[in-house]
Amino acid sequence: MMQPWRQRWLGMAGAALLGLCGAWAAAPAAQAADPLTLQLKWVTQGQFVGYYVALAKGVYKADGLNVTIKPGGPDINPDQVLAGGGADVVIDWMPSALATREKGVAIVNIAQVFQHSGMELTCRRDSGIRTPADFKGKTLGVWFSGNEYPFLSWMAKLGYSTDGAHPDVTVLKQGFNVDPLLQKQAACISTMTYNEYWQLIEAGMKPSQLIVFKYQAEHVATLEDGLYVLQRSLDNPAMVGKLARFLKASKEGWQYAEAHQAEAVKILLAADTAGVLTKQHQTRMVEEVVKLLGTTPWGYLQPADYKQTVSELLSSKSTPVISKAPAGAYSYAVWDKAFKK
């Protein structure tokens, strides 16, 4: 059976040919595409390859959408951009989104694109660390700006304090590079399976010099890249329809990227206006990122995974990421309209 995305590409190609053949005939003015702005969690890179592919291959346009992709960065909080009206949809990790929701922003998950966690703690083997019991007394590098929540929940679960005059572990506010590990400023740093780990390897470290603790394997994983909107978007039927078209097209972009990874990397490099991406690193990133999509229906938020994330965020009685289980933090309204028959 032909894959749905293959049917779509062939259909699009056929439609384009028919359009050329009919160019001599008078045609009504084309209907303007609906604008939609997507705010990324981070800069242009393989983490977001499906969206860039859907844009470059004209899938969004074919669904009547004029999509603008806004890259993120260290000084850009996607949830703040959403609350301020700077985007219609944002990509964020669930811990950050739920913390934002508890602060009064009505942010709602409409699709869970990454169904597996790529987060890990990578340590120098020469630091003496072999198990999480060895973290005590060590300096651990951690990203902030919302990315610290899974780490803090894990430390709380282990019973380690991270603040005060004499914390069990010293938290180094990690920049978005791997220098603290290379320069032995920290015993461990935060890495992603698809990014910073490979930066260490490319910098000359050998896998045998490292020990990696994957959040997924340690049973402390929380949900990462999901798509979020404000509640008011879900209260607007026309917007729900537009978002459903966006989900369908994004799914096709991800499926195409997974099946044509070399072409997807070329699309990323072409979209890199800053000129900082390398083919080697983005090739590795795309290879790893597609593994996080899972095997359940694309973008479907499994209730058990949601409950696991909430449980982890509530695990510390003294410093929980959220103080109570949220209500209304996710909705299937858009997903059902896009995919449910």
Buried (B, 14 or more C-beta within 10 A) or exposed (E): EEEEBEEBBEEBEEEEEEEEEEEEEEEEEEEEBBEBBBBBBBBBBBBBBBBBBBBBBEBBBBBBBEBBBBBBEEEBBBBEBBBEEBBBBBBBBBBBBBBBBBEEBBBBBBBBBBBBBBBBBBBBBEBEBEEBEBBEEBBBBBBEBBBBBBBBBBBBBBEBBBEEEEBBBBBBEBEBEBBBBBEEEBBBBBBBBBBBBBBBBEEEBEEEBBBBBBBBEBEBBBBBBBBBBBBEBBEEEEBBBBBBBBBBBBBBBBBBBBEBBEBBBBBBBEBBEEEEBEEEBBBBBBBBBBEBBBEEEBBBBBEEBBEBBBEBBBBBEEEBBBEEEBEEBBBBBBBEBBBEE
